[in-house]
Amino acid sequence: IGVNAILTARGQPGRSILSAAVGTAIQLALTILLIPTWGTSAGAAALSANFITTAAIQLLIARSSGIRVDAMVIPRRQDLVELREVLRTRLG
């Protein structure tokens, strides 16, 4: 489960939209500034800046909201058991 899903479930979807809006604004600005000089490589760099910015803001929002990031990233034993059951059901 990601930060967006948790915040939406808590009735705070606006906080998760913030990171996407800021990341997209940075990508747009960098695209406009850099593509005329550096071409498609600049577009790729601008997209990477969007991803990095969005992830950093998501981590800050998660931290300030009391969401444990390690619980979303590091699989627990129960997660693996559930994954095995889903795979068994779907793959036969």
Secondary structure, 3 states (H helix, E strand, C coil): CCHHHHHHHCCCHHHHHHHHHHHHHHHHHHHHHHHHHHCHHHHHHHHHHHHHHHHHHHHHHHHHCCCCHHHHHCCCHHHHHHHHHHHHHHHC
